[in-house]
Amino acid sequence: MPMSLRRSWRSRLAADRLLLLTDTPGVLGEDGKVIERLSAPRASELMATGTISGGMIPKVEFALSAMRRGVANVAILDGREPGALAAALQGRAAGTIVSKYA
């Protein structure tokens, strides 16, 4: 995540959902499958155990930070997938939805 984006992320947001488009289908679980819904505590646990690793760590950390600043939930989805953005905007599962209490 660019440092300039991190620096500008200090204010409070009031948003229902933040969409993070990436080049992966979402957060993968221990079985290698996409986790459709992920609570904040479970996300922290999966990062601590190494299940969430590599380039997904900054995305999940950013999602958790967004929720601490007022965003209700964050969708991490594959921006290359046709229809993924439309599905996420309509509240349908597309990628992983991270929320306080999945």
ZABATI-589156 format. One record per residue (C-alpha): residue in one letter; x, y, z; residue number from 1. Coordinates in steps of 0.5 Angstrom, whole numbers, plus 500, padded with zeros to 3 digits. Each point is the difference from the previous one (the first is absolute). Layout:
['A'; [X; Y; Z]; NUM]
...
***
This chain:
['M'; [500; 500; 500]; 1]
['P'; [503; 507; 498]; 2]
['M'; [503; 504; 506]; 3]
['S'; [496; 506; 498]; 4]
['L'; [493; 496; 500]; 5]
['R'; [502; 498; 507]; 6]
['R'; [502; 507; 502]; 7]
['S'; [493; 503; 497]; 8]
['W'; [496; 494; 504]; 9]
['R'; [500; 504; 507]; 10]
['S'; [493; 503; 500]; 11]
['R'; [493; 496; 502]; 12]
['L'; [496; 497; 494]; 13]
['A'; [492; 499; 500]; 14]
['A'; [500; 495; 495]; 15]
['D'; [496; 494; 499]; 16]
['R'; [505; 496; 496]; 17]
['L'; [507; 501; 497]; 18]
['L'; [502; 496; 494]; 19]
['L'; [507; 498; 499]; 20]
['L'; [501; 497; 493]; 21]
['T'; [506; 495; 500]; 22]
['D'; [503; 495; 495]; 23]
['T'; [498; 494; 505]; 24]
['P'; [493; 497; 501]; 25]
['G'; [500; 502; 507]; 26]
['V'; [503; 498; 507]; 27]
['L'; [501; 493; 500]; 28]
['G'; [499; 495; 506]; 29]
['E'; [505; 494; 502]; 30]
['D'; [496; 496; 495]; 31]
['G'; [502; 505; 494]; 32]
['K'; [493; 502; 499]; 33]
['V'; [497; 507; 500]; 34]
['I'; [497; 502; 507]; 35]
['E'; [494; 503; 498]; 36]
['R'; [499; 504; 507]; 37]
['L'; [505; 501; 505]; 38]
['S'; [500; 504; 507]; 39]
['A'; [505; 505; 502]; 40]
['P'; [502; 495; 506]; 41]
['R'; [501; 494; 495]; 42]
['A'; [504; 504; 495]; 43]
['S'; [505; 502; 505]; 44]
['E'; [500; 493; 502]; 45]
['L'; [502; 497; 493]; 46]
['M'; [505; 506; 499]; 47]
['A'; [503; 497; 507]; 48]
['T'; [500; 493; 498]; 49]
['G'; [503; 502; 493]; 50]
['T'; [494; 497; 496]; 51]
['I'; [499; 508; 497]; 52]
['S'; [507; 501; 498]; 53]
['G'; [504; 504; 494]; 54]
['G'; [496; 505; 497]; 55]
['M'; [494; 499; 503]; 56]
['I'; [502; 502; 507]; 57]
['P'; [500; 508; 498]; 58]
['K'; [493; 499; 497]; 59]
['V'; [497; 497; 506]; 60]
['E'; [504; 505; 505]; 61]
['F'; [497; 506; 495]; 62]
['A'; [493; 496; 501]; 63]
['L'; [501; 500; 508]; 64]
['S'; [502; 507; 500]; 65]
['A'; [494; 503; 496]; 66]
['M'; [495; 496; 504]; 67]
['R'; [504; 503; 506]; 68]
['R'; [498; 507; 497]; 69]
['G'; [493; 499; 499]; 70]
['V'; [499; 496; 493]; 71]
['A'; [495; 494; 502]; 72]
['N'; [503; 495; 495]; 73]
['V'; [506; 499; 495]; 74]
['A'; [499; 496; 494]; 75]
['I'; [507; 497; 497]; 76]
['L'; [498; 497; 493]; 77]
['D'; [504; 499; 494]; 78]
['G'; [499; 506; 495]; 79]
['R'; [502; 495; 494]; 80]
['E'; [493; 496; 501]; 81]
['P'; [495; 502; 496]; 82]
['G'; [494; 502; 504]; 83]
['A'; [503; 500; 507]; 84]
['L'; [500; 508; 501]; 85]
['A'; [492; 500; 498]; 86]
['A'; [499; 494; 505]; 87]
['A'; [504; 503; 505]; 88]
['L'; [496; 507; 499]; 89]
['Q'; [493; 496; 501]; 90]
['G'; [503; 496; 506]; 91]
['R'; [501; 493; 497]; 92]
['A'; [506; 496; 502]; 93]
['A'; [505; 502; 496]; 94]
['G'; [507; 499; 503]; 95]
['T'; [501; 501; 507]; 96]
['I'; [495; 504; 504]; 97]
['V'; [504; 502; 507]; 98]
['S'; [496; 503; 505]; 99]
['K'; [500; 501; 508]; 100]
['Y'; [496; 494; 501]; 101]
['A'; [500; 496; 493]; 102]
***
